[in-house]
Amino acid sequence: MFELEWTTWVIIASVFTGVSCLVIVASSILTPVPDKTLSRVDGLIEGGREKSLSRASELLSRVAVSSATKELMRRLMPDDETRRTRMMNRLIRAGYYEPSALGYFMIAKVCLMVAPLTLSILLSWAFPWPWHWTLMVGALLGFVGMLIPDLLLSWTTRNRQRYFRQALPDFVDLAITCVEGGMGLSEAVSQVHSEMRQTHSVLSTELDFVLRDVHLGQTLGQGFHRMSDRTGVDEARALASFVEQSQRFGSEMGSALRELSDMLRFQREQRAEELAQQASVKILVPTLLFIFPTIFVALAGPAALQIQQSFQEVPQEAKPAESAK
């Protein structure tokens, strides 16, 4: 009885979750949502003055997507501005700078949440399978599918940050060589940026953004601070602080960069040593699961077979003695 009630509650929760997701998606598509930016643009056009679009609208117009996809993206956007900014910062730290990245991310979450449940409904209708267990599996897969984009985003962000931590010491070393050769720091960054296009293309792209900020009137330290916000790497933030302090107090840039290079290289060596120490612990799991059982079978297998044969031969030797009696 308890098992039947538990199964019934699982079926009800699965059906409720699937129907709620479908209703939310359908209502978000069909319900008109007023867009303040578009209303202001329409008002300017009706008044007879056409002005240039905002930067966000101009970037969105460059993306070759259909109007239905844009409408779906707008419906799935979080209403809270703080939550939207936080999610956009996560995407930027993962390397997705397009304004439509947040919309595609939300579409992927909704599709991976609804698709397993819809597929389970179709399978339970087409095949003679237990429909309650099929819906329960579909709801479980839909919950897992909703988490997959977040997990992939976190994994991409960690790999990207690991890449920046490995590449920044090389950038600082090349910048030291250019500065000690007589270049200014901005010219050194521009030269290193062009030299690192083949070896560190992602870092070269970030340096391109830094140089654009400098060309727009910001200082080099502010440009590196914005790079640290985009990447979320403490080493980039330390580089920005070193550059700002050196420019503010007029210290020698070569010696300051050399101290920073020593610090970054020391941190990179520490991370390498930490990973090397973790490897000896992590290798215990495959050793205990795969290597040790095979060694045990290879060493103890022949002895076990000999012991089994000896136990089988003992009754056969005892039979003649019993017959003599």
Wavefront OBJ file of the C-alpha trace (Angstrom):
o trace
v 0.000 0.000 0.000
v 2.808 2.393 0.903
v 4.597 1.606 -2.369
v 1.424 2.294 -4.353
v 0.914 5.667 -2.649
v 4.558 6.649 -3.206
v 4.308 5.764 -6.899
v 1.098 7.734 -7.219
v 2.674 10.832 -5.685
v 5.671 10.542 -8.011
v 3.362 10.316 -11.037
v 1.378 13.360 -9.895
v 4.545 15.409 -9.311
v 5.987 14.406 -12.691
v 2.820 15.296 -14.593
v 2.477 18.582 -12.698
v 6.100 19.540 -13.439
v 5.820 18.757 -17.138
v 2.490 20.518 -17.627
v 3.705 23.558 -15.677
v 6.826 23.847 -17.859
v 4.762 23.602 -21.036
v 2.265 26.205 -19.790
v 5.036 28.618 -18.771
v 6.774 28.330 -22.141
v 3.515 28.716 -24.080
v 2.372 31.698 -22.038
v 5.756 33.393 -22.353
v 5.559 33.047 -26.137
v 1.946 34.102 -26.579
v 1.668 36.862 -23.970
v 2.773 40.254 -25.277
v 5.431 41.873 -23.114
v 5.989 45.637 -23.454
v 9.544 46.550 -24.327
v 10.483 50.037 -23.130
v 13.402 50.367 -25.522
v 11.278 49.484 -28.552
v 8.514 51.829 -27.371
v 10.949 54.724 -27.145
v 12.329 53.961 -30.605
v 8.794 53.784 -32.026
v 7.960 57.114 -30.422
v 10.976 58.757 -31.989
v 10.078 57.354 -35.415
v 6.492 58.568 -35.102
v 7.738 62.051 -34.176
v 9.637 62.245 -37.442
v 13.136 61.877 -36.034
v 15.104 58.741 -36.555
v 18.026 58.367 -34.236
v 20.633 55.670 -34.002
v 19.713 52.519 -32.144
v 21.188 51.746 -28.788
v 24.262 49.591 -28.563
v 22.320 46.545 -27.311
v 19.746 46.798 -30.096
v 22.459 47.225 -32.702
v 24.311 44.150 -31.498
v 21.091 42.121 -31.375
v 20.273 43.153 -34.938
v 23.568 41.713 -36.129
v 22.689 38.238 -34.881
v 21.158 36.227 -37.743
v 18.224 34.716 -35.882
v 14.548 34.665 -36.688
v 12.038 36.964 -35.073
v 10.427 34.036 -33.242
v 13.764 33.129 -31.662
v 14.323 36.726 -30.562
v 10.828 36.833 -29.102
v 11.429 33.584 -27.208
v 14.728 34.940 -25.881
v 12.995 38.060 -24.624
v 10.313 36.032 -22.853
v 12.803 33.744 -21.133
v 15.000 36.566 -19.839
v 14.938 36.885 -16.020
v 12.824 39.800 -14.829
v 15.190 40.687 -12.003
v 17.952 42.979 -13.235
v 20.400 41.760 -10.581
v 19.877 38.120 -11.527
v 20.191 38.953 -15.222
v 23.461 40.815 -14.625
v 24.827 37.949 -12.545
v 24.002 35.381 -15.219
v 25.490 37.591 -17.931
v 28.703 37.918 -15.896
v 28.871 34.123 -15.672
v 28.577 33.852 -19.444
v 31.217 36.548 -19.969
v 33.642 34.742 -17.669
v 33.051 31.595 -19.713
v 33.975 33.521 -22.896
v 30.508 34.217 -24.338
v 30.424 37.944 -25.056
v 27.470 38.041 -27.467
v 24.362 39.839 -26.148
v 22.210 36.924 -27.298
v 24.226 34.401 -25.249
v 21.893 34.696 -22.274
v 18.871 34.034 -24.478
v 20.448 30.943 -26.016
v 21.424 29.758 -22.552
v 17.846 30.025 -21.275
v 16.495 28.321 -24.406
v 18.932 25.435 -23.889
v 17.808 25.015 -20.268
v 14.116 24.988 -21.181
v 14.623 22.581 -24.102
v 16.680 20.137 -22.055
v 14.038 20.297 -19.313
v 10.962 19.791 -21.506
v 12.360 17.439 -24.184
v 12.882 14.330 -21.962
v 9.407 14.611 -20.478
v 7.812 15.056 -23.905
v 9.781 12.102 -25.256
v 8.710 9.940 -22.332
v 5.049 10.797 -22.994
v 5.426 9.825 -26.650
v 7.208 6.582 -25.775
v 4.585 5.608 -23.217
v 1.900 6.221 -25.839
v 3.700 4.385 -28.684
v 5.034 1.360 -26.755
v 3.375 -0.883 -24.174
v 5.522 0.406 -21.352
v 4.310 1.286 -17.832
v 3.334 4.909 -18.322
v 3.870 5.968 -14.697
v 7.477 4.717 -14.634
v 8.144 6.262 -18.046
v 6.875 9.658 -16.863
v 8.920 9.399 -13.701
v 12.095 8.680 -15.682
v 11.273 11.546 -18.075
v 10.781 13.976 -15.182
v 14.054 12.868 -13.621
v 15.909 13.298 -16.925
v 14.266 16.707 -17.359
v 15.566 17.807 -13.961
v 19.058 16.589 -14.872
v 18.821 18.291 -18.283
v 17.967 21.584 -16.603
v 21.237 21.357 -14.638
v 23.438 20.384 -17.598
v 23.904 23.948 -19.040
v 24.963 25.276 -15.617
v 27.443 22.429 -15.152
v 28.917 22.930 -18.623
v 29.173 26.679 -18.015
v 31.007 26.156 -14.723
v 33.356 23.632 -16.345
v 34.130 26.026 -19.225
v 34.762 28.887 -16.790
v 37.187 26.824 -14.707
v 39.136 25.708 -17.780
v 39.306 29.275 -19.077
v 40.538 30.619 -15.757
v 43.128 27.848 -15.588
v 44.305 28.863 -19.063
v 44.701 32.519 -18.032
v 46.674 31.557 -14.941
v 49.071 29.605 -17.153
v 49.370 32.294 -19.851
v 49.697 35.494 -17.801
v 53.300 34.811 -16.623
v 54.385 34.459 -20.266
v 52.692 37.753 -21.101
v 54.439 39.528 -18.221
v 57.841 38.128 -19.277
v 57.402 39.392 -22.840
v 56.206 42.763 -21.529
v 59.342 43.013 -19.345
v 61.540 42.389 -22.382
v 59.772 45.150 -24.348
v 59.843 47.643 -21.459
v 63.519 47.062 -20.742
v 64.163 47.532 -24.459
v 62.899 51.132 -24.266
v 59.172 50.836 -25.044
v 56.389 52.364 -23.031
v 53.972 50.040 -21.295
v 51.129 50.663 -23.755
v 53.422 50.016 -26.717
v 54.750 46.907 -24.961
v 51.225 45.571 -24.437
v 50.411 46.261 -28.093
v 53.568 44.471 -29.231
v 52.974 41.465 -26.976
v 49.366 41.382 -28.115
v 50.453 40.961 -31.733
v 53.157 38.421 -30.826
v 50.816 36.172 -28.806
v 48.147 35.720 -31.461
v 49.455 32.284 -32.422
v 50.455 30.907 -29.013
v 47.773 32.404 -26.739
v 44.887 33.489 -28.925
v 42.348 33.834 -26.089
v 44.664 36.060 -24.049
v 45.418 38.052 -27.191
v 41.680 38.684 -27.607
v 41.455 39.981 -24.037
v 44.441 42.237 -24.646
v 42.651 43.546 -27.724
v 39.790 44.624 -25.456
v 42.285 46.281 -23.098
v 43.846 48.269 -25.961
v 40.399 49.333 -27.139
v 39.645 50.666 -23.655
v 42.914 52.611 -23.724
v 42.062 54.062 -27.133
v 38.673 55.155 -25.755
v 40.374 57.239 -23.061
v 40.786 54.892 -20.099
v 44.077 54.214 -18.397
v 45.930 50.956 -18.856
v 45.244 49.996 -15.240
v 41.513 50.464 -15.749
v 41.676 48.339 -18.868
v 43.359 45.520 -16.931
v 40.791 45.891 -14.141
v 38.020 45.360 -16.676
v 39.899 42.316 -17.989
v 40.057 40.913 -14.451
v 36.289 41.426 -14.112
v 35.694 39.618 -17.418
v 37.933 36.679 -16.545
v 37.531 36.448 -12.757
v 41.243 35.659 -12.330
v 43.095 37.041 -9.310
v 46.358 37.216 -11.259
v 44.814 39.671 -13.735
v 43.585 41.787 -10.832
v 47.101 41.775 -9.363
v 48.491 42.856 -12.740
v 46.021 45.759 -12.859
v 46.977 46.839 -9.327
v 50.700 46.707 -10.169
v 50.199 48.817 -13.287
v 48.041 51.390 -11.486
v 50.438 51.773 -8.554
v 53.445 52.058 -10.835
v 51.790 54.740 -12.946
v 50.505 56.631 -9.912
v 53.739 56.761 -7.934
v 56.085 56.912 -10.907
v 58.103 53.816 -10.019
v 60.196 51.983 -12.571
v 57.926 49.778 -14.610
v 60.557 47.140 -15.407
v 61.326 46.331 -11.761
v 57.625 46.283 -10.835
v 56.799 43.900 -13.675
v 59.725 41.684 -12.741
v 58.448 41.363 -9.179
v 55.005 40.541 -10.538
v 56.507 37.958 -12.894
v 58.344 36.267 -10.016
v 55.132 36.155 -7.993
v 53.085 34.724 -10.860
v 55.678 32.092 -11.654
v 55.908 31.100 -7.990
v 52.124 30.708 -7.840
v 52.181 28.625 -11.015
v 54.865 26.346 -9.546
v 52.813 25.970 -6.371
v 49.750 24.946 -8.364
v 51.828 22.423 -10.313
v 53.186 20.929 -7.090
v 49.688 20.776 -5.630
v 48.394 18.923 -8.685
v 51.362 16.538 -8.508
v 50.574 15.735 -4.877
v 46.904 15.229 -5.672
v 47.783 12.791 -8.459
v 49.206 10.260 -5.981
v 45.905 10.281 -4.077
v 43.647 10.234 -7.140
v 45.471 7.269 -8.659
v 44.408 5.105 -5.699
v 40.844 4.870 -7.016
v 41.657 3.200 -10.381
v 44.329 1.150 -8.658
v 41.891 -0.312 -6.137
v 39.087 -0.775 -8.666
v 40.914 -2.091 -11.741
v 44.611 -2.867 -11.186
v 44.603 -4.494 -7.737
v 41.807 -7.040 -8.517
v 43.610 -8.262 -11.642
v 46.888 -8.638 -9.753
v 45.078 -10.511 -6.972
v 43.453 -12.876 -9.483
v 46.769 -13.476 -11.281
v 48.636 -14.247 -8.045
v 46.003 -16.043 -5.997
v 44.147 -17.762 -8.861
v 46.573 -20.700 -9.391
v 46.822 -21.318 -5.652
v 43.047 -21.340 -5.331
v 42.749 -23.861 -8.182
v 45.344 -26.153 -6.586
v 43.535 -26.010 -3.234
v 40.245 -26.839 -4.952
v 41.797 -29.847 -6.742
v 43.331 -31.137 -3.492
v 39.940 -31.039 -1.763
v 38.392 -32.945 -4.670
v 41.061 -35.697 -4.619
v 40.796 -36.514 -0.890
v 37.451 -38.440 -1.025
v 38.630 -40.551 -3.991
v 41.688 -41.829 -2.030
v 39.551 -42.690 0.968
v 37.188 -45.004 -0.970
v 39.636 -48.091 -1.260
v 40.224 -48.075 2.494
v 36.503 -48.250 3.182
v 36.028 -51.159 0.720
v 38.829 -53.196 2.402
v 37.030 -53.021 5.710
l 1 2 3 4 5 6 7 8 9 10 11 12 13 14 15 16 17 18 19 20 21 22 23 24 25 26 27 28 29 30 31 32 33 34 35 36 37 38 39 40 41 42 43 44 45 46 47 48 49 50 51 52 53 54 55 56 57 58 59 60 61 62 63 64 65 66 67 68 69 70 71 72 73 74 75 76 77 78 79 80 81 82 83 84 85 86 87 88 89 90 91 92 93 94 95 96 97 98 99 100 101 102 103 104 105 106 107 108 109 110 111 112 113 114 115 116 117 118 119 120 121 122 123 124 125 126 127 128 129 130 131 132 133 134 135 136 137 138 139 140 141 142 143 144 145 146 147 148 149 150 151 152 153 154 155 156 157 158 159 160 161 162 163 164 165 166 167 168 169 170 171 172 173 174 175 176 177 178 179 180 181 182 183 184 185 186 187 188 189 190 191 192 193 194 195 196 197 198 199 200 201 202 203 204 205 206 207 208 209 210 211 212 213 214 215 216 217 218 219 220 221 222 223 224 225 226 227 228 229 230 231 232 233 234 235 236 237 238 239 240 241 242 243 244 245 246 247 248 249 250 251 252 253 254 255 256 257 258 259 260 261 262 263 264 265 266 267 268 269 270 271 272 273 274 275 276 277 278 279 280 281 282 283 284 285 286 287 288 289 290 291 292 293 294 295 296 297 298 299 300 301 302 303 304 305 306 307 308 309 310 311 312 313 314 315 316 317 318 319 320 321 322 323 324 325
